[in-house]
């Protein structure tokens, strides 16, 4: 069959799934255009994702701008730390990621190595562009964000967002009020993100503009038992934990209940979304035998993450491809935005009963602090309120400077107060999906070539729920009223929400092959018997079996077939 990637991409370009972007100007690596069928397939995958997270999970969707002010990404850490290790070939002057070439030559987990260690590894290796030996190449950091300016005269620095998550975090307080300040709650976003990749050489797997579907689920830090965990408690999937990876053994297939009880997965929330992700990916069309979940190793797991797993899909060309990340990010994101913005990112949680508590309140003497500290007086007072004074005074830190505040500059008030609840900063569980990678892997797993009666049949075995065209309607001949019946059937299917395509061009066999190539699961043929008995032939793409059924039953039958509630063998009289 040859290289499956080349075959899939040839079909994708020829049939209108994916095209090089701005091809008439030579195209640019890292950008793609989705053609008519590709755009529809992508929407179907996104909408299936929405069915899981919005319809079933009950998380509402928001839409934030793709350009954000610099402060957002200072808080998130992207301005300082969102960088890859890059080097430039001394011979051809091309730029490349240092960890990629190191891994291609056998270095494991090269992305965790320092620039100096990577430089030692890559010097002496051949350049992937010109094949010249790399000599005296330095490895340095390159920030992956696209920078821009907001407004005329470069008034404010902005960035194209590198992920959709930050828009949800910055809307946290609004979302909290929307959900009536009751934990847990969540929000989702589907949209474009941008990363200025150094050398995107993996087609749809590594893009500079890509689509993410992310959910941010805000939960009480002390309550990590998922309320609907029973849905997935017995759901078994292959997990490749840290222990299995470090001992170089295969993933183990366990239930989510076993995974949590054994400590393999940190808590029920993480396990729940691992299982949900597995169900979603297989419904998208990913081959379950080519899907695993890999736990981040200690060397690659973010310092703030309690647990992190990647859904990895096997590709014949690219090996195991990370397509989804599921992480318990603790309160890192909300705490960072609270510190940078000065806003409160907490939820008030009422107690079951009102409590009586003794409290000590520090009351600064602003009349005395003002003349002494002038512009810093308010900052000193705020720091003083949070301090723990000694008998002679309190030491506070203001703008990095330690100040001793004598006891006569404040009063300590003892009082008993009623406490009705507490402010809690939630933890965040984040499932993050790369839609473009999922779409490519769906195409690759669906692609097949088979010999049918001496001819090569190319077919995409796309799941009916995500197939761009769900049904094709053929008149056997474009005359004698057959075309009129076929057009009426097409119109009827469209009114039932089925994307149907009318096709009267060429021999029936050729029309079948065209639809097989674009993944259409069902074809309806109107022939001369249709004029006599008002029946049509319905063909199933995968088995190529055919049944005969009344025209009036076609819309309802196809709806059931697409939903998976009716087996094809029961769709009509087998012929």
Beta strands, then each sheet from edge to edge (+ up, - down):
strand 1: 18-20
strand 2: 32-34
strand 3: 60-61
strand 4: 67-69
strand 5: 83-88
strand 6: 95-97
strand 7: 140-143
strand 8: 147-150
strand 9: 156-160
strand 10: 185-194
strand 11: 209-219
strand 12: 236-240
strand 13: 252-255
strand 14: 291-295
strand 15: 307-315
strand 16: 319-328
strand 17: 347-364
strand 18: 393-398
strand 19: 401-406
strand 20: 410-424
strand 21: 427-434
strand 22: 447-452
strand 23: 455-460
strand 24: 471-475
strand 25: 500-502
strand 26: 522-526
strand 27: 535-540
strand 28: 546-550
strand 29: 573-574
sheet 1: 1+ 2-
sheet 2: 3+ 10+ 11- 21+ 16- 15+ 14- 12- 13+
sheet 3: 4+ 9- 8+
sheet 4: 6+ 5- 7+
sheet 5: 17+ 20-
sheet 6: 18+ 19-
sheet 7: 22+ 23-
sheet 8: 25+ 24+ 26+ 27- 28+ 29-
end
